[in-house]
Amino acid sequence: MLLVLPLVTIFALANSHQQLQQKLQNALEWQINSIVNSPIEGIYQLDTERGIFYASADGKYLMQARIYNVEAGMRDETEAALKAVRLNGVKRFVGDAIEFKADNEKYAVTVFTDLSCAYCQRMHEQMSEYNSIGITVRYLAFPSAGLSSQGFDDLISVWCAKDPKHAMTLAQAGKPIAANSCKNSIEEQFRFGQQIGINGTPNIILPDGSIIAGYQSASELLMTLTTPR
């Protein structure tokens, strides 16, 4: 049966969400991207710049928690929401990623990388192995030392190079690259990483929005991708 809400109810709900969003943004000084009903009646789900949070309808209480659906086999409802946030973010940066595409692509993963990260370097050394088994790697930038670091400037130089793929390969091998600057989204990529809980590199976002914190070899990643989750 289709439930149709009166327009006045829809407007009232939208207004209450807007008021709650404004109240919490003022109190927390966080950017809140959206507020929706959570699976628990009377509790709202907040998509913020610092991740998923939950709040009471009056904005008095804020919670960082995991919600599990007991009747659905302990399904992690918070993780389901986070998957959607990750995938929407990946779509937002699809034109900004540095892509190493597999000729016979079976899977595409998004990897947050840094240039001073030993496991990022190890992963990049094995790029041909990932590509040879059908895994396309799309890099997003996450300068672990922050936005005022040399690592941030170096990532800009890679993204702004005439050939970003070649610059990435040189930089990950520890070789010098020319300083470059241009209009870029490195800061936005970094903040997206923070939003979904990234605090180190590499971090791998899978095609279903799941995330793997840390390095996986080509064979390990293929096994992860082919194992039902």
Secondary structure by P-SEA (a helix, b strand, c coil): cbbbbcaaaaaaaaaaaaaaaaaaaaacccccccccccccccbbbbbccccbbbbccccccccbbbbbccccccccaaaaaaaaaaaaaaaaacccccccccccccbbbbbbcccccaaaaaaaaaaaaaaaabbbbbbbbbcccccccaaaaaaaaaaacccaaaaaaaaaacccccccccccaaaaaaaaaaaaccccccbbbccccccccccccaaaaaaaaaccc
